[in-house]
Amino acid sequence: MATIRDVAKHAGVSVATVSRVINETGYVHEDTRKKVETAIQELHYTPNEVARSLYKRKSRLIGLLLPDITNPFFPELARGVEDEMQANDFRIIFGNSDENMKKEKDYIQTFVQNNVVGVIASTNHPDNDTYRKLNIPVVFLDRTADNRPSVYSDGREGGRMAAQEIVARGSKKVTVIRGPKHIRPAQDRYQGAVDVLKSERIAFNVIPTSSYSFTEAGNWARELFEKHPDTDGVIASNDIVATAVLHEALRLGKNVPEDVQIVGFDDIPLSTLLTPALTTIRQPAYDMGKAAASLLIQLIENENVDNKTIQMPVTFTERDTTRKVEQYG
């Protein structure tokens, strides 16, 4: 990998001259500037962004912290963040917390050490002092914190929507898979679904869970059908869990959606590739990521922001794990 000294030697100039060209500081003769730029291109030299930001006292680095990069929902969020930041000449340092508070704090410390000017965090602990003590703007993504800048979807409405749609299609014995208690969006979805089921006087059972992980999802699905074999409708905590439920239902010889209907949450890309394709509540993950990035940029640049908490709508995405509503309407 080429260094700034290699560039200087290749162009026949001093390191200080190369630095002035890179950082756009001080006068450099046009012919000399062209030599340096040519050397940079020929050597494929990439300036050290951290060192450059420290020199100029103006960083273009952002910290992005996500809880589980193996969950396909979060790369969609990340892509939205990255595209918006790239368009505005910011760069990202990424951390994957695994929903582990110690790991989360370590990443925040790494972000600060690398001179980031803002943080976007999808965290289960938005009220933790780790964030309150930061002297840079923070935007919470897919999570909410009271009176703190955040971008999230309407989880409670999503839960209500899932319950309304599965009941409208004829399910009478519903099982709700409750997401982890420590994750606020999961509880919003759960509460929204339960509110509708109670108001419609629909019998329902609850399977509590402690994570969204692929490895655990199969366990929840097996537990569901072992404890409640007569379930004819499942409202899953997310699409990963819904996929596991679909797999287990088919393994047990159940017909989907004739014997049991399934509604997921998120609308990850995998949902359309399943057989049958998964009916789900769609969160606009990419747009959420872009909105979080845009909000953070405004805060970094000290712009007046009227709305610092952005709630984005969810939509019912009908596919093949639910029946047609006309059959029961």
Summary of the structure (lengths in Angstrom):
residues: 329
radius of gyration: 24.8
end to end distance: 66.3
largest distance: 81.8
contacts: 1133
relative contact order: 0.12
helix: 46%
strand: 17%
